Every structure is written in structure tokens, then in C-alpha cells.
Amino acid sequence: MIDALDRLEGLLVDGGAAHANGKLDVFDPTTGDQIAGIATSTTEDCLAAVEAASQAAGRWAATPPRERAELLRRCYETMMAEQAEIAALLQLENGKPMAEALGEVAYAADFFRWFSEEAVRIRGEIRRSPMGDKHIMVLPEPVGVSVQITPWNFPAAMPVRKIAPALAAGCTTVVKPAPATPLTAYYIADLMARCGTPQGVINLVIPEPPNEATAAMLADRAVRKVSFTGSIAVGKHLLRLAADRVLRTSMELGGNAPFVVLADAEVDVAVEAAIAAKMRNTGATCVAPNRLYVHEQVADDFTEALSARMAGLTIGYDRRPDAQVGPLISTRERAKVAGLVTTAVSGGAKVVTGGRAPDCSGYFYEPTVLADVEPDAPILTQEIFGPVAPLVRFSDEASVVEMANSTNAGLIAYVISGDLGHGLAVGQRLEAGLVALNRGIISDASAPFGGVKESGIGREGGFEGIEEYLERKYVASNW
């Protein structure tokens, strides 16, 4: 891992390292210690990266799909061969427990594998027109240079989930990772270069502060697409910038996921699903349940069982190998979570377990269950991004569907039912791009991921993921 840190110097632009214009300090959220200083990018650096991607675009688009596929397959195999080293680096800058870090690396690598397979299956179309006067050809072409902006909570998976379909489609990219967790993205870019990615196809920039440089990149005529994962507010800002040039956009924005436990649910199934969904990455995911609606017939049993499981989770002080709970990413994030809990308690919620930040050097917050939360409590109106589960009792199914849909977000919803048909029927009524039925984890490289309403535009992963990086050109001919 020290060797990996030693490699992280300069900027990856056009396949090479540039001289540092500034340094970004990276901190270990488990201890609060500084672990690295990495080069930051000026606006000129970012525009140079766009130019490098533009110069490489024609050659990469003309590269045979089989060659693009084999490159991505090498990236998959190398990433899995170096899984332990990447996971250690990821844990160092992000703080997640080692088991989760290893799982994220495998999940990320699977996008390389999936899109290596999709690269050779891009389909066009040829048919005779209904009038019989011509033939219609529909030809898939790469969109072009793509700017890809990724968040801190999944430093390996989020960059690869964007890079892999772009390269499979024949696009070149400029990647901007989150400043809190740039090291893993840099490692991946370095890994891809070692696997034979041509110069200019992948460029990595870390502008700090980012706003001016991002706006300049999106205003550059060479850029044809922006893909962003992050908050709804930032997504809306990027959409406004993209509108000026009518850029193709993919937006995977925030969520406010309901977790609905119906009266016929099996409590043990509900609890295991809730733990898996809520505590992945210590609750700092856009798919984490923020609002747990539990039918009154099973509410007492569910509350007791969930609280016992949450209280029994092992917190990863000093990166202990059996850890199940990591720190939050910063003191600011921890303070936000603590404030939400304090406000909820002042509004009548009851702390069943947790409810405090332990006295330690890292940015930890105890796994927390809040009971008797009012349906209109402020904690239910925003992403918590922490290990806090607010429980709301309900008695009427129609009302819980209404409550679940009473948000501008619509990324994912969870339904727990002992009757598959009943669960599916309720899931169909929920306004979400994803529905998890009787399970807590549904992310899969082979499935489309994305939301409705203000939770986003477009899909990542699945057969749909590569289409986000393709245009369809219609050619008419009367041969």
C-alpha cells in the first residue's frame, strides 16, 4: 500500500504525470490523520485533459470493439489480482471496514467485466422503410468526450461504473473524483494505463476548488456528455450548465428511500434486509433507507430485533479486522448526523440504541435506532448518510404508500412482505427507479441503476448502461 501511495504523484493527463500546481491533503477518517498530499488541477490542467481526450477520441472510436473488450477484460483481471492492495487503499481514505472494501473492489471490477462483454454486442439496425422507397440504417456511434464526476462514498465502484461503459462504447473520458477520496480513483487510472489503455483515453483531474474548472470543461466544445453521481442540488447545477450546450447527461442523484415492512412480513427477513440496506458503508449511500415504515402488527418485534442487531455491530476503531461499522467521512458529516438525531429526539422520537458520537479520534457515530418518529419529522425529509434508522408506525397500507411517495426523490424503495404477490403489488405503487423486495442489497453490474423524479436521469449498468454513451445515426439509402 505504501508503494501505491508513492505512485500517486502529479496528474494523469494524456497518459502522463504533470507537475503539481497545488496539494490536496487526504485524511484517514478512522484516525483523523493525514495520509497523503496529492496534486490538484488548475482550470488550465482540466482543459488540457479535455484536449487530450478530444485528440484521442477518433482513434479510440475506431478501435475494433474486440480490442476495447479485451482491454476492459484485462482491467477486470488486474483489478481482481490487486484486490487486496486496492481495498487497503480504499479503506485508508474512506474508512469502510475491510470486508466492505474488498466487496466494493469486486463490485467495481465487475463493471469492467460486464462492459467488456457488452462492447462487442453494440447493435445497429437495417430495414426497408414501410413506403418501400429506401432502406433505413441506424448506426450506433460513440457520444464523444465525457466528463465524469464521482462521489466519495464508493471511491472504486463509482468511477469504474462510468469509465467502463464509456470505453466500451468508444468514448474518451475526463474523470473528476471526489476530493475526499481521490487515491483509489488515481490507482484505478494507473491500473488502466498498465493494462494498455492508450494515452488520452482516460484523464484524471482533481480541481480544488472545483466549480470554475468544472464549468470550463462543460463549456468546452469538445465535451459532449457529463455523467454525475452526487447530491440533487449539485446535479441541478450541472444540468443548468449542460443546458447551455445541450450536452448529453446522466445524473444519479440523491435518494430518500422508504423501507416498508408490511403486516405479513417475516420479522427476521425484515431485520436482515434493513441491516444490509441501512448499514452498507455505515449508512452513507444514496440507496440507504432513510424512512422505515413498519406496520403496527409487527412494529414492536421489529424494533426490538433491529435494535439488538444494531447494538451488536462491531465498530471499526483502529481498523480492527472484524469491523462491521466504519467512520463517517468527516467531522462535518458526523455533526450533521448528530444534529438530525438531536432534532428528532426533541420532536418526540425515542432513542432505542445508539444516539451518540463515541469519544475517539476518528469520525464515528454509533449505530442508532429511533422509535416513535412522527411522519412529518425533519429527519425523514433528507438523506441521513449515516447509521441512523428512524422508525415510523403505520396501520393503513394506502397511507404508507402515500407517505413513501411524498418526496421529490425516487431512487429506491424497499418492501418486505411474506406474500410475494402482495409485495410486488405494493412495489408497483411506489415511485422509484429501483425496488428491493425482501432483500437489502440489489446493486449488480448487469442491472440498470437509476432513479425517477429528482433522483436522476439515465441508467448505469445493465444493457442500458452502454446506451448512455451512444448516439444513433440514421442513414437513408435507396440502393
C-alpha positions in Angstrom: 0.0 0.0 0.0 2.9 2.4 0.7 4.2 1.6 -2.8 0.7 2.6 -4.1 0.9 5.9 -2.3 4.3 6.6 -3.7 3.0 6.3 -7.2 0.3 8.9 -6.6 2.1 11.9 -7.8 1.2 14.5 -10.4 -1.9 14.4 -12.6 -2.9 11.7 -15.1 -3.4 13.8 -18.3 -2.7 12.3 -21.7 -1.2 9.3 -20.1 1.5 11.1 -18.2 2.0 12.9 -14.9 2.1 16.7 -14.8 3.8 18.8 -12.2 1.7 19.6 -9.2 0.2 23.1 -9.1 -1.0 22.6 -5.5 -1.5 19.9 -3.0 -4.7 18.4 -1.6 -4.4 16.8 1.8 -6.2 13.5 2.2 -7.2 12.3 5.6 -7.9 8.9 7.2 -11.4 9.1 8.7 -10.7 6.2 11.1 -7.9 8.2 12.9 -8.2 11.7 11.6 -4.6 11.6 10.4 -3.3 13.0 7.1 -2.3 10.2 4.9 -1.3 11.9 1.6 -0.9 15.1 -0.3 -2.0 14.8 -3.9 -1.6 17.2 -6.8 -4.5 19.4 -7.6 -5.5 20.7 -11.1 -5.9 24.2 -12.3 -8.6 25.1 -14.8 -5.9 25.0 -17.5 -5.0 21.4 -16.4 -8.6 20.4 -16.8 -8.9 21.9 -20.2 -5.7 20.2 -21.2 -7.3 16.9 -20.1 -10.3 17.7 -22.3 -8.0 18.4 -25.2 -6.1 15.1 -24.6 -9.4 13.2 -24.6 -10.5 15.0 -27.8 -7.3 14.2 -29.6 -7.6 10.5 -28.6 -11.3 10.3 -29.4 -11.1 9.5 -33.1 -8.5 6.8 -32.6 -10.4 5.2 -29.7 -13.7 5.2 -31.5 -12.1 3.5 -34.5 -10.5 0.8 -32.3 -12.2 -2.5 -33.0 -14.8 -3.5 -30.4 -12.9 -6.7 -29.7 -9.8 -4.8 -28.7 -11.8 -2.5 -26.5 -13.4 -5.5 -24.9 -10.0 -7.3 -24.3 -8.6 -4.1 -22.7 -11.6 -3.9 -20.3 -11.2 -7.6 -19.5 -7.5 -7.1 -18.6 -8.6 -4.3 -16.3 -11.0 -6.7 -14.6 -8.5 -9.4 -14.2 -5.8 -7.0 -12.9 -8.2 -5.3 -10.5 -9.1 -8.7 -9.0 -5.5 -9.7 -8.8 -4.7 -6.5 -6.9 -8.0 -6.6 -4.9 -6.3 -6.6 -1.5 -4.0 -3.7 -2.3 -6.8 -1.6 -3.7 -9.1 -2.4 -0.8 -6.4 -1.4 1.7 -6.0 1.9 -0.1 -9.8 2.4 -0.3 -10.1 1.7 3.4 -7.4 4.1 4.3 -9.0 7.1 2.6 -12.7 6.1 3.0 -12.7 4.2 6.3 -15.1 1.4 5.4 -14.5 -2.0 7.1 -12.1 -4.3 5.2 -14.9 -6.8 4.3 -16.8 -4.0 2.7 -13.7 -2.6 0.9 -13.0 -6.0 -0.6 -16.6 -6.3 -1.7 -16.5 -2.9 -3.3 -13.4 -3.7 -5.3 -15.1 -6.9 -6.6 -18.2 -5.0 -7.4 -16.3 -2.3 -9.2 -14.3 -4.8 -11.2 -17.4 -6.5 -12.3 -18.3 -3.4 -14.4 -15.1 -3.9 -16.3 -16.1 -7.5 -17.0 -19.7 -6.7 -17.8 -18.9 -4.0 -20.3 -16.1 -5.9 -21.8 -18.9 -8.3 -22.8 -21.2 -5.5 -24.0 -18.6 -3.8 -26.1 -18.9 -6.5 -28.8 -22.7 -6.6 -28.7 -23.5 -3.0 -29.7 -26.3 -3.4 -32.3 -27.3 -1.3 -35.2 -30.3 -1.8 -37.5 -31.1 -2.1 -41.1 -34.6 -2.4 -42.6 -36.7 -1.4 -45.5 -39.0 1.6 -45.0 -42.7 1.0 -44.9 -43.2 3.0 -48.0 -40.6 0.9 -49.8 -38.7 3.9 -51.2 -35.5 3.4 -49.2 -33.6 1.4 -46.7 -33.2 2.7 -43.1 -29.9 2.1 -41.4 -29.4 3.0 -37.7 -25.8 3.2 -36.8 -24.5 3.4 -33.2 -21.7 5.9 -32.7 -19.9 7.0 -29.5 -21.1 10.2 -28.0 -17.6 11.6 -27.7 -15.7 13.2 -24.8 -17.3 12.6 -21.5 -16.7 14.4 -18.2 -17.4 12.0 -15.3 -17.8 13.3 -11.7 -17.9 10.8 -8.9 -18.6 10.9 -5.1 -16.6 9.9 -2.1 -18.7 7.1 -0.7 -17.7 4.5 -3.2 -14.2 5.5 -4.5 -13.7 2.4 -6.6 -17.2 1.5 -7.8 -18.4 4.9 -8.9 -15.5 5.7 -11.3 -15.5 2.3 -12.9 -19.3 2.3 -13.3 -18.9 5.3 -15.5 -15.5 4.6 -17.2 -16.2 1.0 -18.3 -19.4 1.7 -20.4 -17.8 4.9 -21.9 -14.7 3.0 -23.1 -16.8 0.1 -24.3 -18.9 2.4 -26.4 -15.7 4.1 -27.9 -15.8 7.3 -25.8 -12.8 9.0 -24.1 -13.2 10.5 -20.6 -12.1 13.1 -18.1 -12.7 11.8 -14.6 -13.0 14.1 -11.6 -13.1 12.1 -8.3 -14.2 13.5 -5.0 -11.5 15.5 -3.2 -12.1 13.5 0.0 -11.2 10.2 -1.7 -9.0 10.7 -4.8 -6.4 8.0 -4.1 -8.5 5.0 -5.2 -9.5 6.6 -8.5 -5.9 7.5 -9.2 -4.9 3.9 -8.5 -7.6 2.7 -11.0 -6.4 5.1 -13.7 -2.9 4.0 -13.2 -4.0 0.3 -13.3 -5.8 1.0 -16.6 -2.7 2.6 -18.0 -0.7 -0.5 -17.0 -3.3 -2.7 -18.8 -2.7 -0.8 -22.1 -5.2 2.0 -22.2 -4.0 4.4 -24.9 -2.8 7.9 -23.9 -5.6 10.4 -23.7 -8.4 7.9 -23.4 -8.5 8.2 -19.6 -7.6 11.5 -17.9 -7.9 12.3 -14.2 -8.2 15.7 -12.8 -8.7 17.0 -9.2 -9.6 20.7 -9.4 -9.7 22.3 -6.0 -11.9 24.3 -5.7 -13.9 22.6 -8.5 -16.6 25.0 -9.6 -14.7 27.2 -12.1 -12.8 24.2 -13.7 -15.9 22.1 -14.0 -17.8 24.9 -15.7 -14.9 25.5 -18.1 -14.8 21.8 -19.0 -18.6 21.7 -19.7 -18.3 24.8 -21.8 -15.5 23.3 -24.0 -16.8 22.4 -27.5 -15.0 19.1 -27.4 -17.1 17.8 -24.4 -20.4 16.1 -25.4 -21.5 14.4 -22.2 -21.4 14.8 -18.5 -22.1 12.0 -16.0 -22.5 12.8 -12.3 -23.2 10.9 -9.1 -23.9 13.0 -6.1 -26.5 15.3 -4.5 -29.7 16.6 -6.1 -28.6 20.2 -5.6 -25.3 19.8 -7.4 -26.9 17.7 -10.1 -29.4 20.5 -10.8 -26.5 23.0 -11.1 -24.7 20.7 -13.6 -27.9 20.3 -15.6 -28.1 24.1 -15.9 -24.5 24.2 -17.1 -25.2 21.3 -19.5 -28.3 23.1 -20.9 -26.2 25.9 -22.3 -24.5 23.4 -24.7 -27.3 20.8 -24.8 -25.0 18.1 -23.5 -26.0 14.5 -23.0 -26.4 13.9 -19.3 -26.5 11.0 -16.9 -27.5 12.0 -13.4 -27.5 9.6 -10.5 -28.6 11.9 -7.7 -29.7 11.5 -4.1 -32.4 9.4 -2.6 -34.8 9.3 0.3 -35.5 5.6 0.4 -38.6 4.3 2.2 -38.3 0.8 3.8 -41.9 -0.6 4.1 -42.4 -3.6 6.4 -45.9 -4.9 5.7 -48.1 -6.7 8.2 -47.5 -10.1 6.7 -43.7 -9.6 6.8 -41.4 -12.1 8.5 -39.6 -10.1 11.1 -36.2 -11.9 10.7 -36.2 -11.3 7.0 -37.1 -7.6 7.5 -34.4 -7.1 10.1 -31.7 -8.7 7.9 -32.7 -6.7 4.9 -32.8 -3.5 7.0 -29.3 -4.1 8.4 -27.9 -4.9 4.9 -29.5 -1.8 3.3 -29.0 0.7 6.2 -25.5 -0.2 7.3 -23.7 -0.7 4.0 -20.9 1.9 4.0 -22.2 2.9 7.5 -25.4 4.3 6.0 -23.5 6.7 3.7 -25.2 5.5 0.5 -27.8 7.0 -1.8 -29.8 3.8 -1.5 -29.8 3.6 2.3 -33.3 3.5 3.9 -34.0 6.9 5.4 -37.6 6.2 6.4 -38.5 2.8 7.9 -42.3 2.4 7.9 -43.3 -0.6 10.0 -46.9 -1.9 10.3 -48.2 -1.7 13.8 -48.8 -5.5 14.0 -45.0 -6.2 13.7 -43.6 -2.9 14.9 -42.7 -4.0 18.5 -41.0 -7.2 17.4 -39.2 -5.4 14.5 -38.0 -2.6 16.7 -36.6 -4.9 19.4 -34.9 -7.2 16.9 -33.4 -4.4 14.8 -32.2 -2.6 17.9 -30.5 -5.7 19.1 -28.7 -6.3 15.8 -27.6 -2.6 15.5 -26.3 -2.6 19.1 -24.3 -5.8 18.4 -22.5 -4.5 15.3 -18.7 -4.2 15.8 -17.4 -0.7 15.3 -14.1 -0.4 13.5 -11.9 1.6 15.8 -8.3 1.3 14.7 -9.4 -0.7 11.7 -10.0 -4.0 13.5 -10.4 -6.8 11.0 -13.8 -8.0 12.3 -15.3 -4.5 12.0 -18.8 -4.1 10.6 -19.2 -0.3 11.1 -16.8 2.3 9.8 -16.4 6.1 10.4 -18.2 8.8 8.6 -16.1 10.7 6.1 -15.5 13.9 8.1 -16.3 15.7 11.3 -18.8 17.8 9.3 -20.7 14.7 8.2 -20.8 13.4 11.8 -22.0 16.7 13.1 -24.8 16.7 10.5 -25.9 13.2 11.5 -25.8 14.1 15.3 -27.9 17.2 14.6 -30.6 15.2 12.8 -30.8 12.8 15.8 -30.9 15.7 18.3 -33.7 17.4 16.4 -35.7 14.1 16.1 -35.4 13.4 19.8 -36.5 17.0 20.6 -39.6 16.3 18.4 -40.6 13.2 20.4 -38.5 10.4 18.9 -37.1 7.8 21.3 -33.5 6.6 21.1 -33.7 2.8 21.4 -30.0 2.2 20.9 -27.0 4.4 20.0 -27.6 8.1 19.6 -24.2 9.5 20.2 -20.7 10.0 18.8 -18.2 8.0 20.8 -15.2 9.6 22.3 -12.4 8.6 19.9 -10.1 10.1 17.3 -12.0 9.0 14.2 -15.3 10.3 12.8 -17.5 7.6 14.2 -21.2 7.6 15.2 -22.9 4.8 16.9 -25.5 2.6 15.1 -28.8 4.2 16.1 -32.5 3.2 16.1 -35.1 5.9 16.7 -38.6 4.8 17.6 -41.9 6.7 17.6 -40.7 9.1 14.9 -43.6 11.4 13.7 -44.4 11.0 10.0 -43.6 14.7 9.4 -40.3 14.7 11.3 -37.5 16.7 9.6 -35.2 13.7 9.8 -37.4 11.9 7.2 -37.1 14.7 4.7 -33.4 14.4 3.7 -30.7 11.9 3.2 -29.2 11.0 6.6 -26.0 9.5 5.2 -25.2 7.8 8.5 -26.0 4.8 10.7 -29.4 6.0 11.9 -32.7 4.2 11.4 -35.8 6.2 12.1 -39.0 4.1 12.6 -42.5 5.2 11.8 -45.5 3.0 12.6 -48.4 2.7 10.2 -51.7 0.9 10.1 -53.1 1.6 6.7 -51.4 0.4 3.5 -52.8 3.2 1.3 -51.4 5.8 3.7 -47.9 4.2 3.8 -47.8 4.2 0.0 -48.7 7.9 0.1 -46.1 8.6 2.7 -43.4 6.7 0.8 -44.2 8.7 -2.3 -44.3 12.0 -0.6 -40.8 13.1 -1.7 -39.2 14.6 -4.8 -36.6 11.8 -4.7 -37.3 8.4 -6.2 -34.2 6.3 -6.4 -35.0 3.1 -4.5 -37.8 1.7 -2.3 -37.8 -1.4 -0.1 -40.7 -3.7 0.5 -40.8 -6.6 3.0 -43.8 -9.0 2.7 -44.4 -12.6 3.4 -46.6 -12.8 0.3 -44.7 -12.3 -3.0 -47.7 -11.1 -4.9 -48.6 -8.7 -2.1 -45.1 -7.3 -2.0 -45.0 -6.9 -5.8 -48.3 -5.1 -5.8 -47.1 -2.6 -3.3 -43.7 -2.2 -5.1 -45.5 -1.3 -8.3 -47.2 1.6 -6.5 -44.0 3.1 -5.2 -42.4 5.9 -7.2 -38.8 4.6 -7.5 -36.4 3.5 -10.2 -35.4 0.5 -8.1 -37.4 -1.7 -5.8 -35.8 -4.2 -3.4 -38.3 -6.9 -2.4 -37.5 -8.9 0.7 -33.8 -8.1 0.4 -31.4 -5.3 1.3 -28.8 -5.3 -1.4 -29.7 -5.2 -5.1 -26.8 -3.4 -6.9 -25.5 -5.5 -9.8 -23.4 -4.6 -12.8 -25.8 -6.4 -15.0 -28.9 -4.5 -13.9 -29.9 -0.9 -14.7 -29.3 1.5 -11.8 -31.1 4.9 -11.6 -34.0 6.8 -10.2 -37.1 8.8 -11.1 -38.3 12.3 -10.2 -35.3 14.3 -8.8 -33.2 11.3 -8.2 -31.8 11.3 -11.7 -31.7 10.9 -15.4 -30.5 7.8 -17.2 -29.3 4.4 -16.1 -25.9 2.9 -15.2 -25.1 -0.8 -15.5 -27.1 -3.4 -17.3 -27.8 -3.5 -21.1 -29.0 0.1 -20.7 -25.7 1.4 -19.4 -23.8 1.4 -22.7 -26.6 3.3 -24.4 -25.8 6.3 -22.3 -22.6 6.7 -24.3 -24.0 6.0 -27.7 -25.8 8.2 -30.4 -28.0 6.6 -33.1 -27.3 7.9 -36.5 -30.0 7.3 -39.2 -28.7 6.8 -42.7 -31.2 6.6 -45.6 -30.3 4.8 -48.9 -32.2 3.7 -51.9 -29.8 1.1 -53.2 
